[in-house]
Amino acid sequence: MKKFKEQSTLNLFEKGLITENQFEEVKAYRNLNIFSLNAELKLFLYLSVLLFTSGIGILIYENIDTIGHIAILSLLLVVIAFCFFYCFKNSKGFQKTETTFEHPVLEYLVLLANILTCIFIGYLQFQYKPFGEHYGLATLVPTIVSFFCAYYFDNKSVLTIAVTGLTAYIGLSVTPQDLLNDNDFYSNESLSYSAVMLGVLLILWTIYSNRISLKTHFSLIFLTFALHIISISSLANLLHHYSLIWMIFAVILAGSTFYFYKISYQLKAMSLYVFMIVYGYIGANILLFRIFENVDFSNIWELFLFLLPLYFIGSIVMFIKLIKNFHKEIAA
């Protein structure tokens, strides 16, 4: 890595992008062997939030009979109020552009307060049912709180919670495990269309936010959710036994693949590009299977078995080549 950085600095100097004095200063700085612990400290802060919230959950579960519901809810409310009070007091307020706290710990206090709010509302609904049988409201309320906190405090982790809550509110469960365990996408077409519509709305919101310059750095998060939601719902319905339905979702997947191909170059987002290729490749193979499912291969099955390994090896080679070309183009 050190040799790579030295070569990169030398290339900048040879291209005339930095002066000889700047080149020598960079070399002298790197020879000091100073390294930053910023990423490591943030990782420990993130883990501490997760461990604390997990500990709260375990404490509630194991001592529910001895502590009491009111006491637990009161304790959660006090901690939440303290975290939000401290964060609001020390924040810069809402701004359309990217902002940061003066101290990184405050960012994780926002995350802690948001997670505890979700726990508080969920526990309150489970035990006392303030929303009655409208369990969707118990999901919608913390989702709204999460969106507010994400935009007000400029917190990407909280935004992820907010979008996840939004997908849960409309009844989506699109994890690979659910997909393999006969998800509702197979039997509920309206849910599949809801998933596609949600993905489209996330894309439209991203386009609108970029036009008005509202938290443009959130775009990658929204687009990542949109890519997964649209692609997984489309792939699930490619297995539908009605030809019209799987053809519709084949067109949706093709359109999604093309859009995210273009946007991945625009944002220079490797993650979008990789998942776009994976989903497109899986979809193309499913379509090939659907097209040839009624073809009798009994006479050429030996040739088929011979070509199959070559097909997968060629796919792997092409995948690596595409990734290398993408990395080369965005780095240019």
Secondary structure, DSSP 8 states (H G I E B T S, - for coil): -HHHHHHHHHHHHHTTSS-HHHHHHHHHHHHTT----HHHHHHHHHHHHHHHHHHHHHHHHHSHHHH-HHHHHHHHHHHHHHHHHHHHHHS----SS----SSHHHHHHHHHHHHHHHHHHHHHHHHH-TTTT-HHHHHHHHHHHHHHHHHHHT-HHHHHHHHHHHHHHTT----HHHHHTT-TTTT-HHHHHHHHHHHHHHHHHHHHHHHTTSSGGGHHHHHHHHHHHHHHHHHHHTT-SSHHHHHHHHHHHHHHHHHHHHHHHHHT-HHHHHHHHHHHHHHHHHHHHHHHTTS--TTSHHHHHHHHHHHHHHHHHHHHHHHHHHHHHHH-
